[in-house]
Amino acid sequence: MYVHTHGCRLNAAESRTFIETLEAAGYEVAQVMDRSIDVAIVNSCAVTQEAESKCKQTIRQIVRTQPHVALVITGCLAEKNPSELLGLHDRILILGNSEKHRIFEHIDRLDLRKKFTEISRYPIVKSDFEFPCLLHRPYRQRYNLKIQEGCNFFCSYCIIPTLRGRARSRDFKNLIEDAEIHVRQGVREIVLTGTNIGVYRNSGKKLSDVIATLNEIPELQRIRLSSIEFKTIDDAILTQMADPKHKLVKYLHLPIQSGSDRILRAMRRHYTLAEAEDYVESVAKAIPNIGLGTDLIVGFPGESDEDFECSIHLIQETAFQYVHVFSYARREGTAANLLEGQFVTRNEIDRRSKVLRDLSWKKRCQFFEQQIGKTELVLFEDRKKSAFPGFTENYIKVLVLNAPRDLSNQIGKVRLIQNCGTFIRGELIEESMKITP
């Protein structure tokens, strides 16, 4: 078997569970696609038109190069328009998001010797859930821990509530058990992942309670939040992040989406620009050297030159260090798709996107320059050629060249010595190494 993942950290977390479930059942899951594969699983994304196109390209490539395989498509593309996918192959199973947790049962019943075209898709029930806590293959370094799924915000540009359903949370004991299992096997950093993690609620627990409990796992070194809406962050989380002894790292990715109040209202974002700016600046002041990033959508229907200038101003004048820039594309089933006659031209969207990406690069370089000479803790990943890459707590990528030994999955102090654009070159402070098994 082979699993190909598109999209977000949440998809990555789900694919990891697919692999663990299948391997525990005795299936062999390959690292690469080749002629030995009999089943290919595509965990898809449909949050944007571009993401959808990339998924379809992957599916067509698999069918073209490995026509003998049985193809299982799950994730958001399987939810959006499943009947359209059936014609792509003569051995294809479409699993909606309500059925993906039963992927082993569905694959186990397939007769791979015969042709089949089937859709298994049912309404997504709004109820809290459990996820398998398995570990067939050792896992190291960083683990995406799924704690929540779905969203109730219904932003006018977003199709995710339709594809992933309403907000629901993972059973508290179940997710803590999952974390403990993976930490015992070598995971050093837990990344809390979901569609809208700030709304987590289960058994009287909220997100800050999840963080507090994870903080008590002895071998765990770091806890990191994936993208989170700033309106959902309670004061307890900021207190945890500001505590130098706490494992919650100093990093927030806050998707603001626009710097224009008019566009924010049209997006149904439920906050003003002033509220967003005030929050970012208060966090930067309360937690020095925190890593701060955001998302901005360019070319939302009706976005004028003045609206776009407001987005530029947001990045220029706040503590954000980088921007993920998304070009608006029409999505059937969203409110924004009905705004006839207000669409920004593709050339203008491309121009504005480049302006913001250039600004993001400039802000990132400025932030990197401010780090030179500092000493930071780095969690190292596996060797890449002659260097060991890793990340600081505030999510700066660091490379250490010509290390004296294997640094994989170790945390050590590194002196940041050279800004190399996409990363900072570091110098290992040898006596600081925390050797981990």
C-alpha angles and dihedrals in degrees: 000000000000130000121204117189130201129182136010138008088265091061090047090053091049093048089052089056091048090055094047092047094049095045091048087054091055101262120134113231113201126215094221136032114254142140092284092068117103099175127036119193119199113195098199140203129211103169090119135018089248092054091049092050092051091052092051090048090054092049093050091047092053092048092047097047099032106029092162095065128101107236124216116188119191136155129062098326089058088054098046104057111348098166090059090060097053093078093058095080142006093230104049137138120190113204117192121215091263090061104038093093087063094052093125092055092050095048092044092059095049119110100217092192092068135061117252139170112189142160121206106183131140136170113286109246117223099231135115116264148203128225128206115270100212134142115185096150121045113252128202145189109000129023127189104221113200109219104157144016138194132026138239097193098091098199107197095243097045129094096181098099087057094048101038100027132225124334115284133162137226120249107270098225091045095055093045090051089050091052093048093051093052095043090054088056095053110282110146101179130042117202111200106224138186144114093274108000096178092071093058111143127163134145090352091306127122133189096281089054090053089052093047092052094047088050088065094060101107101212095044112103104183143020119198132186120224119215111324136180109246092221089064097053113103124207092253090066092053090048090053091048093049093052108096090207094053121097094224103106126227100257136110131176106196116185103216094163098196142021093214122091090207092054093043089057091049089049090051091233096152098220137078129240090248091056091051094046093047091050095049093048093047091052093047090051095046095045110038117214093010116162110244128185138160146190123239127188115215123205100019108173110284095013104153129197088261092052091051091049087056089058090050089050091050091059096039096050104037135067094258110131100193142008132216102214119209122190111222115245127178115259120195110234097035127108092234090061089068095060095105120195095015102091121129115230119257092240091054092047089052091049094049092045091055091050091054094044090051089050091048090053090051093050091047092051091049090052091048091051089054089057097055110116094020124118117229138175111250128196104213124218128201120306117276107201105299097346140070113222123203144152134248121225090263090052103256113152111234130189123201114196127211096004114193092234144357108307097179113141093001128121119220143158114265129189109222107226112160136031107222098176103247093035142010121244111231139197117222117236095215102202091057099066118129103209111213127189 
